[in-house]
C-alpha cells in the first residue's frame, strides 16, 4: 500500500490564507463598507446561519468547498446598502441571490489564483441551502482534508465563511506561490445587481 502524499503545514497555511484573503476582499467591497473586521469563530458549531450558500472550485490537485453562512436580514441590509433600495423593499430572493453572487466572486478569484500558478481548475454554480445542512458536510481529517472558519463583520451585518479543501495531489500544490496572486477585487465601477 502506498503512503498518503501529504501537503506540508506551510502549504496548508498558504491555501487557507488564499481562500480567506479572497473572501475578505470581496466581502468588504461587496457590502459597501470600508469598516470590515474579521473575527475567529470559536468552537466547532454545527450551524453558523439560517442560510448557507456554497460553491466548489475543483481541479486535479485540489477540491475547495467555499460556504457563506448568513441570516436573511443581514443579506437584505447588504443589498439595501449597495443598491440604495430601501431595506423594506428588498425581497428575500434578492438577498439570497446576492450571497450566491458573493460566493461566485470568491470562487472566481480562487480559480484565477490557482490558474496563475499552473493548477488547472473549474468552478461550479453557487447554490443555497438551509444552514442546518452543514451537519451533512464531511469534516476535515487533517491529512487530506483541511478546514477553516471565520466571520466578517461590517456596520451592515455579518457573514460566517467556512471552507473545506481536499488535497488530491499535494506535489502540485506544495510549490505554489500565492504571494504573487492578487486577492484584491478590481473595482470596475458600480456594482450591478439584477
Secondary structure as UniProt FT lines:
FT   HELIX           9..30
FT   TURN            31..32
FT   STRAND          37..40
FT   STRAND          51..59
FT   STRAND          62..70
FT   HELIX           72..83
FT   HELIX           87..89
FT   HELIX           92..116
FT   TURN            117..118
FT   STRAND          121..123
FT   STRAND          127..130
FT   HELIX           131..136
FT   STRAND          145..154
FT   TURN            155..156
FT   STRAND          157..167
FT   HELIX           170..173
FT   TURN            174..175
FT   HELIX           178..180
//
